[in-house]
Amino acid sequence: MDDFEALADLCDREDLWLHADGAYGGFFSLTDDGREKLSGLDRCDSITVDPHKGLFLPYGTGAVLMRDGDALARAHSVEADYIPDWEPESGTVDFSQLGPELSRDFRGLRVWLPLKMHGIDAFRDTLAEKLELANQVADCLRNIDDVKLVAEPQLSILAFRVEPEGIEGEDLDELNQRVLEEINARNRIYLSGTTLNGRFAIRICVLSFRTHREHLADGLEDIEAVVSEVTE
Ligand SMILES: *Cc1c(COP(=O)(O)O)cnc(C)c1O
């Protein structure tokens, strides 16, 4: 994660707009741990958050939070004789004046209803569980021979690489791609890949409300089995 305090200081000094891409991470600020790590996020002018990630809601439920809503109206409001007038002072919100869409889905309902039904604590607790699970997985991976944690979890994402002695460079990348495919082929967990400092790494992202300790235990079993197969 970027250092929001430092960025906010810079933007204050230079009179710049500060936007944070909190699509994945933003909602972790509901948790104590996340709030500490995301310190300074509240100083941004705008923040993207994805309820379809951090609130576990259906895809297509993205959001942007703006400190100054008028800035959105300045960017997006359109006038045409056939568009009904909107009085910003009326207390109502006309989303067609605040974004690129005129006819639009009522996406807010998908966020409002689960929050009303379950309360914010249910989401807070579930996010805290994901942070804890990511830390536990990281601890377990550290103890597997030939496995190196190459990105510690800042929130609920981490990355590791299998690094058997004597294998380097592209051979190591290929080995890790094979490890990733074989873990996923076991069909119990789904991991993805990424590149860190030019080298392929296997990425774990814990962010489903259905992912609990037992699923990660299954996943670790598969990781260990595949790693011992390829390093034999
Ligand atoms: C997921 C993600 C996006 C893309 O958001 P969509 O909602 O999938 O369009 C952008 N930035 C970050 C950091 C993300 O995690």
The ligand as an SDF file (V2000), in Angstrom:
LIG
                    3D

 15 15  0  0  0  0  0  0  0  0999 V2000
  -10.2570   -4.9950   -8.6190 C   0  0  0  0  0  0  0  0  0  0  0  0
   -9.4060   -3.7980   -8.7110 C   0  0  0  0  0  0  0  0  0  0  0  0
   -9.6270   -2.8560   -9.7040 C   0  0  0  0  0  0  0  0  0  0  0  0
  -10.6700   -3.0660  -10.7620 C   0  0  0  0  0  0  0  0  0  0  0  0
  -11.9190   -2.9150  -10.2070 O   0  0  0  0  0  0  0  0  0  0  0  0
  -13.2050   -3.5840  -10.8840 P   0  0  0  0  0  0  0  0  0  0  0  0
  -14.2420   -3.3360   -9.8900 O   0  0  0  0  0  0  0  0  0  0  0  0
  -12.8870   -5.0310  -11.0750 O   0  0  0  0  0  0  0  0  0  0  0  0
  -13.4190   -2.8820  -12.1580 O   0  0  0  0  0  0  0  0  0  0  0  0
   -8.8400   -1.7200   -9.7100 C   0  0  0  0  0  0  0  0  0  0  0  0
   -7.8900   -1.5270   -8.7900 N   0  0  0  0  0  0  0  0  0  0  0  0
   -7.6450   -2.4210   -7.8070 C   0  0  0  0  0  0  0  0  0  0  0  0
   -6.5800   -2.1460   -6.7920 C   0  0  0  0  0  0  0  0  0  0  0  0
   -8.3980   -3.5890   -7.7340 C   0  0  0  0  0  0  0  0  0  0  0  0
   -8.1650   -4.4740   -6.7570 O   0  0  0  0  0  0  0  0  0  0  0  0
  1  2  1  0
  2  3  1  0
  2 14  2  0
  3  4  1  0
  3 10  2  0
  4  5  1  0
  5  6  1  0
  6  7  2  0
  6  8  1  0
  6  9  1  0
 10 11  1  0
 11 12  2  0
 12 13  1  0
 12 14  1  0
 14 15  1  0
M  END
$$$$
